[in-house]
Amino acid sequence: MDAEKIAEELRSETMKWLERIKDRIKNVKPVNQKGEEFLRNIRAYISDSEYFLEKEDLVRSFECVVWAWAWLEIGLNIRILIEN
C-alpha cells in the first residue's frame, strides 16, 4: 500500500468517526459538573481533530477523534454523562 492510499484511508476513517461522534453527542447530557467537564473535553478533542484534519496532520487528527470517543465512552460508563 502506498503512502497516498494510506493517507486517504486515514482521512476517510477520521472523517467517518468525526461525523459519528458529532451526531452522537447531540443526545448526550451531563449529570453533574464532572460530566460537564467531560463533555467540554470531548468537544475540545473534536475541535482539535477538525483543526488537524484541515492542516493535513492526519495522525494527530485521528488521535484526537479516538480520544473524543474514549472520553465519551468513559463518561457514559461511569454515568456522569447520559444519552437521551
PyMOL Python script that loads the backbone (N, CA, C, O; Angstrom):
from pymol import cmd

cmd.read_pdbstr("""\
ATOM      1  N   MET A   1       0.853  -1.178   0.000  1.00  0.00           N
ATOM      2  CA  MET A   1       0.000   0.000   0.000  1.00  0.00           C
ATOM      3  C   MET A   1       0.898   1.240   0.000  1.00  0.00           C
ATOM      4  O   MET A   1       1.818   1.354   0.810  1.00  0.00           O
ATOM      5  N   ASP A   2       0.619   2.154  -0.908  1.00  0.00           N
ATOM      6  CA  ASP A   2       1.454   3.346  -0.995  1.00  0.00           C
ATOM      7  C   ASP A   2       0.975   4.435  -0.033  1.00  0.00           C
ATOM      8  O   ASP A   2      -0.123   4.361   0.518  1.00  0.00           O
ATOM      9  N   ALA A   3       1.813   5.431   0.152  1.00  0.00           N
ATOM     10  CA  ALA A   3       1.556   6.486   1.141  1.00  0.00           C
ATOM     11  C   ALA A   3       0.274   7.255   0.842  1.00  0.00           C
ATOM     12  O   ALA A   3      -0.452   7.621   1.766  1.00  0.00           O
ATOM     13  N   GLU A   4      -0.013   7.506  -0.427  1.00  0.00           N
ATOM     14  CA  GLU A   4      -1.229   8.251  -0.771  1.00  0.00           C
ATOM     15  C   GLU A   4      -2.479   7.464  -0.393  1.00  0.00           C
ATOM     16  O   GLU A   4      -3.451   8.037   0.098  1.00  0.00           O
ATOM     17  N   LYS A   5      -2.453   6.170  -0.619  1.00  0.00           N
ATOM     18  CA  LYS A   5      -3.608   5.337  -0.288  1.00  0.00           C
ATOM     19  C   LYS A   5      -3.801   5.268   1.227  1.00  0.00           C
ATOM     20  O   LYS A   5      -4.928   5.320   1.720  1.00  0.00           O
ATOM     21  N   ILE A   6      -2.711   5.153   1.945  1.00  0.00           N
ATOM     22  CA  ILE A   6      -2.784   5.127   3.406  1.00  0.00           C
ATOM     23  C   ILE A   6      -3.350   6.451   3.929  1.00  0.00           C
ATOM     24  O   ILE A   6      -4.209   6.460   4.810  1.00  0.00           O
ATOM     25  N   ALA A   7      -2.864   7.556   3.385  1.00  0.00           N
ATOM     26  CA  ALA A   7      -3.340   8.873   3.814  1.00  0.00           C
ATOM     27  C   ALA A   7      -4.830   9.028   3.530  1.00  0.00           C
ATOM     28  O   ALA A   7      -5.572   9.538   4.369  1.00  0.00           O
ATOM     29  N   GLU A   8      -5.269   8.595   2.358  1.00  0.00           N
ATOM     30  CA  GLU A   8      -6.688   8.723   2.013  1.00  0.00           C
ATOM     31  C   GLU A   8      -7.548   7.844   2.918  1.00  0.00           C
ATOM     32  O   GLU A   8      -8.639   8.250   3.319  1.00  0.00           O
ATOM     33  N   GLU A   9      -7.075   6.666   3.236  1.00  0.00           N
ATOM     34  CA  GLU A   9      -7.823   5.782   4.135  1.00  0.00           C
ATOM     35  C   GLU A   9      -7.908   6.386   5.544  1.00  0.00           C
ATOM     36  O   GLU A   9      -8.962   6.337   6.179  1.00  0.00           O
ATOM     37  N   LEU A  10      -6.803   6.952   6.027  1.00  0.00           N
ATOM     38  CA  LEU A  10      -6.788   7.576   7.343  1.00  0.00           C
ATOM     39  C   LEU A  10      -7.715   8.796   7.369  1.00  0.00           C
ATOM     40  O   LEU A  10      -8.450   8.993   8.336  1.00  0.00           O
ATOM     41  N   ARG A  11      -7.682   9.600   6.329  1.00  0.00           N
ATOM     42  CA  ARG A  11      -8.573  10.764   6.226  1.00  0.00           C
ATOM     43  C   ARG A  11     -10.040  10.308   6.236  1.00  0.00           C
ATOM     44  O   ARG A  11     -10.869  10.885   6.939  1.00  0.00           O
ATOM     45  N   SER A  12     -10.341   9.294   5.469  1.00  0.00           N
ATOM     46  CA  SER A  12     -11.706   8.785   5.372  1.00  0.00           C
ATOM     47  C   SER A  12     -12.203   8.248   6.711  1.00  0.00           C
ATOM     48  O   SER A  12     -13.328   8.547   7.113  1.00  0.00           O
ATOM     49  N   GLU A  13     -11.393   7.470   7.398  1.00  0.00           N
ATOM     50  CA  GLU A  13     -11.776   6.926   8.706  1.00  0.00           C
ATOM     51  C   GLU A  13     -11.956   8.039   9.735  1.00  0.00           C
ATOM     52  O   GLU A  13     -12.894   8.008  10.533  1.00  0.00           O
ATOM     53  N   THR A  14     -11.065   9.010   9.715  1.00  0.00           N
ATOM     54  CA  THR A  14     -11.162  10.135  10.652  1.00  0.00           C
ATOM     55  C   THR A  14     -12.457  10.898  10.432  1.00  0.00           C
ATOM     56  O   THR A  14     -13.165  11.221  11.385  1.00  0.00           O
ATOM     57  N   MET A  15     -12.761  11.182   9.190  1.00  0.00           N
ATOM     58  CA  MET A  15     -13.977  11.928   8.887  1.00  0.00           C
ATOM     59  C   MET A  15     -15.224  11.130   9.275  1.00  0.00           C
ATOM     60  O   MET A  15     -16.189  11.691   9.795  1.00  0.00           O
ATOM     61  N   LYS A  16     -15.200   9.840   9.023  1.00  0.00           N
ATOM     62  CA  LYS A  16     -16.341   8.989   9.379  1.00  0.00           C
ATOM     63  C   LYS A  16     -16.597   9.033  10.880  1.00  0.00           C
ATOM     64  O   LYS A  16     -17.732   9.227  11.314  1.00  0.00           O
ATOM     65  N   TRP A  17     -15.529   8.850  11.681  1.00  0.00           N
ATOM     66  CA  TRP A  17     -15.702   8.823  13.140  1.00  0.00           C
ATOM     67  C   TRP A  17     -15.989  10.201  13.713  1.00  0.00           C
ATOM     68  O   TRP A  17     -16.671  10.320  14.731  1.00  0.00           O
ATOM     69  N   LEU A  18     -15.475  11.240  13.069  1.00  0.00           N
ATOM     70  CA  LEU A  18     -15.806  12.606  13.491  1.00  0.00           C
ATOM     71  C   LEU A  18     -17.300  12.873  13.311  1.00  0.00           C
ATOM     72  O   LEU A  18     -17.956  13.386  14.218  1.00  0.00           O
ATOM     73  N   GLU A  19     -17.827  12.529  12.157  1.00  0.00           N
ATOM     74  CA  GLU A  19     -19.251  12.753  11.910  1.00  0.00           C
ATOM     75  C   GLU A  19     -20.109  11.953  12.887  1.00  0.00           C
ATOM     76  O   GLU A  19     -21.119  12.450  13.386  1.00  0.00           O
ATOM     77  N   ARG A  20     -19.709  10.727  13.155  1.00  0.00           N
ATOM     78  CA  ARG A  20     -20.477   9.893  14.080  1.00  0.00           C
ATOM     79  C   ARG A  20     -20.501  10.462  15.491  1.00  0.00           C
ATOM     80  O   ARG A  20     -21.549  10.485  16.136  1.00  0.00           O
ATOM     81  N   ILE A  21     -19.348  10.922  15.972  1.00  0.00           N
ATOM     82  CA  ILE A  21     -19.337  11.437  17.355  1.00  0.00           C
ATOM     83  C   ILE A  21     -20.062  12.778  17.438  1.00  0.00           C
ATOM     84  O   ILE A  21     -20.731  13.056  18.433  1.00  0.00           O
ATOM     85  N   LYS A  22     -19.937  13.606  16.408  1.00  0.00           N
ATOM     86  CA  LYS A  22     -20.660  14.883  16.430  1.00  0.00           C
ATOM     87  C   LYS A  22     -22.164  14.645  16.449  1.00  0.00           C
ATOM     88  O   LYS A  22     -22.902  15.375  17.111  1.00  0.00           O
ATOM     89  N   ASP A  23     -22.612  13.645  15.742  1.00  0.00           N
ATOM     90  CA  ASP A  23     -24.028  13.298  15.747  1.00  0.00           C
ATOM     91  C   ASP A  23     -24.438  12.700  17.099  1.00  0.00           C
ATOM     92  O   ASP A  23     -25.500  13.021  17.633  1.00  0.00           O
ATOM     93  N   ARG A  24     -23.600  11.845  17.631  1.00  0.00           N
ATOM     94  CA  ARG A  24     -23.947  11.159  18.879  1.00  0.00           C
ATOM     95  C   ARG A  24     -24.001  12.104  20.072  1.00  0.00           C
ATOM     96  O   ARG A  24     -24.886  11.960  20.915  1.00  0.00           O
ATOM     97  N   ILE A  25     -23.087  13.064  20.173  1.00  0.00           N
ATOM     98  CA  ILE A  25     -23.085  13.928  21.363  1.00  0.00           C
ATOM     99  C   ILE A  25     -24.250  14.911  21.381  1.00  0.00           C
ATOM    100  O   ILE A  25     -24.482  15.582  22.387  1.00  0.00           O
ATOM    101  N   LYS A  26     -24.983  14.997  20.277  1.00  0.00           N
ATOM    102  CA  LYS A  26     -26.182  15.841  20.280  1.00  0.00           C
ATOM    103  C   LYS A  26     -27.192  15.342  21.312  1.00  0.00           C
ATOM    104  O   LYS A  26     -28.000  16.119  21.821  1.00  0.00           O
ATOM    105  N   ASN A  27     -27.146  14.055  21.616  1.00  0.00           N
ATOM    106  CA  ASN A  27     -28.093  13.436  22.542  1.00  0.00           C
ATOM    107  C   ASN A  27     -27.472  13.117  23.905  1.00  0.00           C
ATOM    108  O   ASN A  27     -28.058  12.382  24.699  1.00  0.00           O
ATOM    109  N   VAL A  28     -26.305  13.660  24.169  1.00  0.00           N
ATOM    110  CA  VAL A  28     -25.604  13.380  25.428  1.00  0.00           C
ATOM    111  C   VAL A  28     -25.711  14.591  26.341  1.00  0.00           C
ATOM    112  O   VAL A  28     -25.510  15.731  25.922  1.00  0.00           O
ATOM    113  N   LYS A  29     -26.029  14.318  27.591  1.00  0.00           N
ATOM    114  CA  LYS A  29     -26.160  15.379  28.593  1.00  0.00           C
ATOM    115  C   LYS A  29     -25.314  15.025  29.816  1.00  0.00           C
ATOM    116  O   LYS A  29     -25.194  13.854  30.176  1.00  0.00           O
ATOM    117  N   PRO A  30     -24.731  16.041  30.450  1.00  0.00           N
ATOM    118  CA  PRO A  30     -24.007  15.798  31.697  1.00  0.00           C
ATOM    119  C   PRO A  30     -24.988  15.687  32.854  1.00  0.00           C
ATOM    120  O   PRO A  30     -26.054  16.302  32.838  1.00  0.00           O
ATOM    121  N   VAL A  31     -24.615  14.892  33.865  1.00  0.00           N
ATOM    122  CA  VAL A  31     -25.478  14.785  35.046  1.00  0.00           C
ATOM    123  C   VAL A  31     -24.959  15.627  36.205  1.00  0.00           C
ATOM    124  O   VAL A  31     -25.672  15.859  37.181  1.00  0.00           O
ATOM    125  N   ASN A  32     -23.708  16.084  36.092  1.00  0.00           N
ATOM    126  CA  ASN A  32     -23.111  16.904  37.148  1.00  0.00           C
ATOM    127  C   ASN A  32     -21.959  17.713  36.557  1.00  0.00           C
ATOM    128  O   ASN A  32     -21.733  17.703  35.347  1.00  0.00           O
ATOM    129  N   GLN A  33     -21.240  18.408  37.425  1.00  0.00           N
ATOM    130  CA  GLN A  33     -20.146  19.255  36.945  1.00  0.00           C
ATOM    131  C   GLN A  33     -19.038  18.438  36.285  1.00  0.00           C
ATOM    132  O   GLN A  33     -18.464  18.868  35.284  1.00  0.00           O
ATOM    133  N   LYS A  34     -18.734  17.273  36.832  1.00  0.00           N
ATOM    134  CA  LYS A  34     -17.705  16.418  36.232  1.00  0.00           C
ATOM    135  C   LYS A  34     -18.134  16.005  34.819  1.00  0.00           C
ATOM    136  O   LYS A  34     -17.309  15.938  33.908  1.00  0.00           O
ATOM    137  N   GLY A  35     -19.425  15.730  34.648  1.00  0.00           N
ATOM    138  CA  GLY A  35     -19.949  15.408  33.326  1.00  0.00           C
ATOM    139  C   GLY A  35     -19.804  16.580  32.366  1.00  0.00           C
ATOM    140  O   GLY A  35     -19.500  16.390  31.188  1.00  0.00           O
ATOM    141  N   GLU A  36     -20.023  17.796  32.870  1.00  0.00           N
ATOM    142  CA  GLU A  36     -19.832  18.990  32.043  1.00  0.00           C
ATOM    143  C   GLU A  36     -18.376  19.102  31.594  1.00  0.00           C
ATOM    144  O   GLU A  36     -18.099  19.462  30.450  1.00  0.00           O
ATOM    145  N   GLU A  37     -17.448  18.792  32.502  1.00  0.00           N
ATOM    146  CA  GLU A  37     -16.021  18.822  32.151  1.00  0.00           C
ATOM    147  C   GLU A  37     -15.714  17.781  31.078  1.00  0.00           C
ATOM    148  O   GLU A  37     -14.976  18.056  30.132  1.00  0.00           O
ATOM    149  N   PHE A  38     -16.279  16.594  31.227  1.00  0.00           N
ATOM    150  CA  PHE A  38     -16.071  15.545  30.224  1.00  0.00           C
ATOM    151  C   PHE A  38     -16.595  16.002  28.864  1.00  0.00           C
ATOM    152  O   PHE A  38     -15.908  15.860  27.853  1.00  0.00           O
ATOM    153  N   LEU A  39     -17.801  16.547  28.840  1.00  0.00           N
ATOM    154  CA  LEU A  39     -18.389  16.985  27.582  1.00  0.00           C
ATOM    155  C   LEU A  39     -17.565  18.114  26.953  1.00  0.00           C
ATOM    156  O   LEU A  39     -17.406  18.164  25.733  1.00  0.00           O
ATOM    157  N   ARG A  40     -17.048  19.006  27.777  1.00  0.00           N
ATOM    158  CA  ARG A  40     -16.185  20.079  27.282  1.00  0.00           C
ATOM    159  C   ARG A  40     -14.905  19.489  26.656  1.00  0.00           C
ATOM    160  O   ARG A  40     -14.457  19.949  25.605  1.00  0.00           O
ATOM    161  N   ASN A  41     -14.330  18.486  27.298  1.00  0.00           N
ATOM    162  CA  ASN A  41     -13.127  17.840  26.755  1.00  0.00           C
ATOM    163  C   ASN A  41     -13.427  17.104  25.456  1.00  0.00           C
ATOM    164  O   ASN A  41     -12.629  17.139  24.519  1.00  0.00           O
ATOM    165  N   ILE A  42     -14.577  16.440  25.401  1.00  0.00           N
ATOM    166  CA  ILE A  42     -14.963  15.746  24.171  1.00  0.00           C
ATOM    167  C   ILE A  42     -15.056  16.748  23.028  1.00  0.00           C
ATOM    168  O   ILE A  42     -14.529  16.511  21.941  1.00  0.00           O
ATOM    169  N   ARG A  43     -15.719  17.852  23.277  1.00  0.00           N
ATOM    170  CA  ARG A  43     -15.865  18.890  22.235  1.00  0.00           C
ATOM    171  C   ARG A  43     -14.506  19.477  21.836  1.00  0.00           C
ATOM    172  O   ARG A  43     -14.277  19.792  20.668  1.00  0.00           O
ATOM    173  N   ALA A  44     -13.618  19.619  22.806  1.00  0.00           N
ATOM    174  CA  ALA A  44     -12.274  20.140  22.506  1.00  0.00           C
ATOM    175  C   ALA A  44     -11.510  19.161  21.616  1.00  0.00           C
ATOM    176  O   ALA A  44     -10.840  19.576  20.670  1.00  0.00           O
ATOM    177  N   TYR A  45     -11.607  17.874  21.913  1.00  0.00           N
ATOM    178  CA  TYR A  45     -10.933  16.880  21.068  1.00  0.00           C
ATOM    179  C   TYR A  45     -11.526  16.855  19.665  1.00  0.00           C
ATOM    180  O   TYR A  45     -10.796  16.687  18.688  1.00  0.00           O
ATOM    181  N   ILE A  46     -12.842  17.019  19.556  1.00  0.00           N
ATOM    182  CA  ILE A  46     -13.467  17.082  18.239  1.00  0.00           C
ATOM    183  C   ILE A  46     -12.936  18.289  17.470  1.00  0.00           C
ATOM    184  O   ILE A  46     -12.586  18.179  16.294  1.00  0.00           O
ATOM    185  N   SER A  47     -12.880  19.427  18.133  1.00  0.00           N
ATOM    186  CA  SER A  47     -12.374  20.639  17.504  1.00  0.00           C
ATOM    187  C   SER A  47     -10.910  20.472  17.084  1.00  0.00           C
ATOM    188  O   SER A  47     -10.523  20.864  15.983  1.00  0.00           O
ATOM    189  N   ASP A  48     -10.114  19.893  17.959  1.00  0.00           N
ATOM    190  CA  ASP A  48      -8.702  19.652  17.630  1.00  0.00           C
ATOM    191  C   ASP A  48      -8.574  18.716  16.434  1.00  0.00           C
ATOM    192  O   ASP A  48      -7.735  18.928  15.559  1.00  0.00           O
ATOM    193  N   SER A  49      -9.403  17.689  16.401  1.00  0.00           N
ATOM    194  CA  SER A  49      -9.370  16.749  15.281  1.00  0.00           C
ATOM    195  C   SER A  49      -9.675  17.459  13.966  1.00  0.00           C
ATOM    196  O   SER A  49      -9.006  17.228  12.959  1.00  0.00           O
ATOM    197  N   GLU A  50     -10.685  18.321  13.981  1.00  0.00           N
ATOM    198  CA  GLU A  50     -11.029  19.075  12.773  1.00  0.00           C
ATOM    199  C   GLU A  50      -9.892  20.008  12.369  1.00  0.00           C
ATOM    200  O   GLU A  50      -9.591  20.147  11.183  1.00  0.00           O
ATOM    201  N   TYR A  51      -9.263  20.644  13.350  1.00  0.00           N
ATOM    202  CA  TYR A  51      -8.138  21.537  13.071  1.00  0.00           C
ATOM    203  C   TYR A  51      -6.992  20.768  12.397  1.00  0.00           C
ATOM    204  O   TYR A  51      -6.470  21.189  11.365  1.00  0.00           O
ATOM    205  N   PHE A  52      -6.613  19.635  13.001  1.00  0.00           N
ATOM    206  CA  PHE A  52      -5.503  18.861  12.436  1.00  0.00           C
ATOM    207  C   PHE A  52      -5.861  18.276  11.070  1.00  0.00           C
ATOM    208  O   PHE A  52      -4.996  18.155  10.202  1.00  0.00           O
ATOM    209  N   LEU A  53      -7.121  17.916  10.874  1.00  0.00           N
ATOM    210  CA  LEU A  53      -7.553  17.409   9.577  1.00  0.00           C
ATOM    211  C   LEU A  53      -7.396  18.494   8.517  1.00  0.00           C
ATOM    212  O   LEU A  53      -6.934  18.231   7.407  1.00  0.00           O
ATOM    213  N   GLU A  54      -7.782  19.704   8.868  1.00  0.00           N
ATOM    214  CA  GLU A  54      -7.639  20.836   7.949  1.00  0.00           C
ATOM    215  C   GLU A  54      -6.172  21.084   7.601  1.00  0.00           C
ATOM    216  O   GLU A  54      -5.853  21.474   6.478  1.00  0.00           O
ATOM    217  N   LYS A  55      -5.287  20.857   8.562  1.00  0.00           N
ATOM    218  CA  LYS A  55      -3.848  21.069   8.348  1.00  0.00           C
ATOM    219  C   LYS A  55      -3.165  19.857   7.711  1.00  0.00           C
ATOM    220  O   LYS A  55      -1.949  19.845   7.523  1.00  0.00           O
ATOM    221  N   GLU A  56      -3.979  18.820   7.376  1.00  0.00           N
ATOM    222  CA  GLU A  56      -3.464  17.582   6.792  1.00  0.00           C
ATOM    223  C   GLU A  56      -2.548  16.811   7.741  1.00  0.00           C
ATOM    224  O   GLU A  56      -1.736  15.997   7.302  1.00  0.00           O
ATOM    225  N   ASP A  57      -2.681  17.067   9.026  1.00  0.00           N
ATOM    226  CA  ASP A  57      -1.950  16.300  10.037  1.00  0.00           C
ATOM    227  C   ASP A  57      -2.861  15.136  10.443  1.00  0.00           C
ATOM    228  O   ASP A  57      -3.521  15.165  11.481  1.00  0.00           O
ATOM    229  N   LEU A  58      -2.868  14.131   9.596  1.00  0.00           N
ATOM    230  CA  LEU A  58      -3.866  13.068   9.701  1.00  0.00           C
ATOM    231  C   LEU A  58      -3.704  12.194  10.932  1.00  0.00           C
ATOM    232  O   LEU A  58      -4.697  11.749  11.508  1.00  0.00           O
ATOM    233  N   VAL A  59      -2.495  11.947  11.335  1.00  0.00           N
ATOM    234  CA  VAL A  59      -2.281  11.102  12.513  1.00  0.00           C
ATOM    235  C   VAL A  59      -2.807  11.800  13.765  1.00  0.00           C
ATOM    236  O   VAL A  59      -3.528  11.194  14.558  1.00  0.00           O
ATOM    237  N   ARG A  60      -2.454  13.062  13.943  1.00  0.00           N
ATOM    238  CA  ARG A  60      -2.959  13.797  15.114  1.00  0.00           C
ATOM    239  C   ARG A  60      -4.481  13.947  15.066  1.00  0.00           C
ATOM    240  O   ARG A  60      -5.151  13.862  16.096  1.00  0.00           O
ATOM    241  N   SER A  61      -5.013  14.168  13.885  1.00  0.00           N
ATOM    242  CA  SER A  61      -6.458  14.289  13.744  1.00  0.00           C
ATOM    243  C   SER A  61      -7.149  13.001  14.177  1.00  0.00           C
ATOM    244  O   SER A  61      -8.137  13.038  14.911  1.00  0.00           O
ATOM    245  N   PHE A  62      -6.635  11.872  13.727  1.00  0.00           N
ATOM    246  CA  PHE A  62      -7.219  10.588  14.103  1.00  0.00           C
ATOM    247  C   PHE A  62      -7.064  10.339  15.603  1.00  0.00           C
ATOM    248  O   PHE A  62      -7.987   9.851  16.254  1.00  0.00           O
ATOM    249  N   GLU A  63      -5.899  10.676  16.144  1.00  0.00           N
ATOM    250  CA  GLU A  63      -5.687  10.510  17.592  1.00  0.00           C
ATOM    251  C   GLU A  63      -6.721  11.305  18.387  1.00  0.00           C
ATOM    252  O   GLU A  63      -7.258  10.809  19.377  1.00  0.00           O
ATOM    253  N   CYS A  64      -6.998  12.520  17.965  1.00  0.00           N
ATOM    254  CA  CYS A  64      -7.964  13.360  18.684  1.00  0.00           C
ATOM    255  C   CYS A  64      -9.368  12.775  18.640  1.00  0.00           C
ATOM    256  O   CYS A  64     -10.080  12.807  19.644  1.00  0.00           O
ATOM    257  N   VAL A  65      -9.776  12.246  17.503  1.00  0.00           N
ATOM    258  CA  VAL A  65     -11.116  11.667  17.430  1.00  0.00           C
ATOM    259  C   VAL A  65     -11.198  10.404  18.282  1.00  0.00           C
ATOM    260  O   VAL A  65     -12.240  10.119  18.874  1.00  0.00           O
ATOM    261  N   VAL A  66     -10.114   9.655  18.345  1.00  0.00           N
ATOM    262  CA  VAL A  66     -10.092   8.469  19.213  1.00  0.00           C
ATOM    263  C   VAL A  66     -10.216   8.894  20.679  1.00  0.00           C
ATOM    264  O   VAL A  66     -10.955   8.272  21.442  1.00  0.00           O
ATOM    265  N   TRP A  67      -9.507   9.937  21.068  1.00  0.00           N
ATOM    266  CA  TRP A  67      -9.617  10.434  22.445  1.00  0.00           C
ATOM    267  C   TRP A  67     -11.025  10.940  22.744  1.00  0.00           C
ATOM    268  O   TRP A  67     -11.540  10.717  23.839  1.00  0.00           O
ATOM    269  N   ALA A  68     -11.648  11.614  21.790  1.00  0.00           N
ATOM    270  CA  ALA A  68     -13.020  12.086  21.988  1.00  0.00           C
ATOM    271  C   ALA A  68     -13.947  10.911  22.268  1.00  0.00           C
ATOM    272  O   ALA A  68     -14.776  10.975  23.176  1.00  0.00           O
ATOM    273  N   TRP A  69     -13.811   9.846  21.497  1.00  0.00           N
ATOM    274  CA  TRP A  69     -14.628   8.650  21.727  1.00  0.00           C
ATOM    275  C   TRP A  69     -14.323   8.028  23.080  1.00  0.00           C
ATOM    276  O   TRP A  69     -15.233   7.585  23.780  1.00  0.00           O
ATOM    277  N   ALA A  70     -13.062   7.993  23.447  1.00  0.00           N
ATOM    278  CA  ALA A  70     -12.689   7.410  24.748  1.00  0.00           C
ATOM    279  C   ALA A  70     -13.342   8.174  25.891  1.00  0.00           C
ATOM    280  O   ALA A  70     -13.912   7.567  26.798  1.00  0.00           O
ATOM    281  N   TRP A  71     -13.263   9.502  25.854  1.00  0.00           N
ATOM    282  CA  TRP A  71     -13.878  10.319  26.900  1.00  0.00           C
ATOM    283  C   TRP A  71     -15.391  10.100  26.943  1.00  0.00           C
ATOM    284  O   TRP A  71     -15.981  10.019  28.020  1.00  0.00           O
ATOM    285  N   LEU A  72     -16.011  10.005  25.769  1.00  0.00           N
ATOM    286  CA  LEU A  72     -17.450   9.777  25.709  1.00  0.00           C
ATOM    287  C   LEU A  72     -17.814   8.433  26.340  1.00  0.00           C
ATOM    288  O   LEU A  72     -18.707   8.362  27.184  1.00  0.00           O
ATOM    289  N   GLU A  73     -17.136   7.391  25.938  1.00  0.00           N
ATOM    290  CA  GLU A  73     -17.443   6.058  26.452  1.00  0.00           C
ATOM    291  C   GLU A  73     -17.192   5.969  27.960  1.00  0.00           C
ATOM    292  O   GLU A  73     -17.977   5.357  28.685  1.00  0.00           O
ATOM    293  N   ILE A  74     -16.120   6.564  28.424  1.00  0.00           N
ATOM    294  CA  ILE A  74     -15.830   6.554  29.865  1.00  0.00           C
ATOM    295  C   ILE A  74     -16.901   7.335  30.618  1.00  0.00           C
ATOM    296  O   ILE A  74     -17.410   6.865  31.636  1.00  0.00           O
ATOM    297  N   GLY A  75     -17.247   8.522  30.127  1.00  0.00           N
ATOM    298  CA  GLY A  75     -18.276   9.333  30.774  1.00  0.00           C
ATOM    299  C   GLY A  75     -19.611   8.613  30.870  1.00  0.00           C
ATOM    300  O   GLY A  75     -20.291   8.690  31.893  1.00  0.00           O
ATOM    301  N   LEU A  76     -19.986   7.912  29.806  1.00  0.00           N
ATOM    302  CA  LEU A  76     -21.230   7.140  29.824  1.00  0.00           C
ATOM    303  C   LEU A  76     -21.116   5.962  30.784  1.00  0.00           C
ATOM    304  O   LEU A  76     -22.053   5.656  31.522  1.00  0.00           O
ATOM    305  N   ASN A  77     -19.974   5.313  30.767  1.00  0.00           N
ATOM    306  CA  ASN A  77     -19.765   4.125  31.593  1.00  0.00           C
ATOM    307  C   ASN A  77     -19.799   4.439  33.095  1.00  0.00           C
ATOM    308  O   ASN A  77     -20.322   3.653  33.884  1.00  0.00           O
ATOM    309  N   ILE A  78     -19.243   5.583  33.483  1.00  0.00           N
ATOM    310  CA  ILE A  78     -19.251   5.934  34.906  1.00  0.00           C
ATOM    311  C   ILE A  78     -20.458   6.802  35.265  1.00  0.00           C
ATOM    312  O   ILE A  78     -20.573   7.306  36.383  1.00  0.00           O
ATOM    313  N   ARG A  79     -21.336   6.959  34.305  1.00  0.00           N
ATOM    314  CA  ARG A  79     -22.642   7.602  34.473  1.00  0.00           C
ATOM    315  C   ARG A  79     -22.594   9.082  34.875  1.00  0.00           C
ATOM    316  O   ARG A  79     -23.445   9.565  35.622  1.00  0.00           O
ATOM    317  N   ILE A  80     -21.586   9.783  34.364  1.00  0.00           N
ATOM    318  CA  ILE A  80     -21.595  11.235  34.534  1.00  0.00           C
ATOM    319  C   ILE A  80     -22.105  11.908  33.267  1.00  0.00           C
ATOM    320  O   ILE A  80     -22.330  13.118  33.229  1.00  0.00           O
ATOM    321  N   LEU A  81     -22.283  11.084  32.223  1.00  0.00           N
ATOM    322  CA  LEU A  81     -22.942  11.504  31.003  1.00  0.00           C
ATOM    323  C   LEU A  81     -24.076  10.519  30.744  1.00  0.00           C
ATOM    324  O   LEU A  81     -23.965   9.330  31.042  1.00  0.00           O
ATOM    325  N   ILE A  82     -25.169  11.035  30.185  1.00  0.00           N
ATOM    326  CA  ILE A  82     -26.283  10.163  29.822  1.00  0.00           C
ATOM    327  C   ILE A  82     -26.707  10.477  28.385  1.00  0.00           C
ATOM    328  O   ILE A  82     -26.550  11.598  27.901  1.00  0.00           O
ATOM    329  N   GLU A  83     -27.246   9.456  27.722  1.00  0.00           N
ATOM    330  CA  GLU A  83     -27.777   9.635  26.372  1.00  0.00           C
ATOM    331  C   GLU A  83     -29.291   9.641  26.439  1.00  0.00           C
ATOM    332  O   GLU A  83     -29.901   8.823  27.129  1.00  0.00           O
ATOM    333  N   ASN A  84     -29.889  10.571  25.715  1.00  0.00           N
ATOM    334  CA  ASN A  84     -31.361  10.613  25.624  1.00  0.00           C
ATOM    335  C   ASN A  84     -31.830   9.689  24.532  1.00  0.00           C
ATOM    336  O   ASN A  84     -33.033   9.577  24.293  1.00  0.00           O
TER     337      ASN A  84
END
""", "prot")
cmd.dss("prot")
cmd.show_as("cartoon", "prot")
cmd.util.cbc("prot")
cmd.orient("prot")
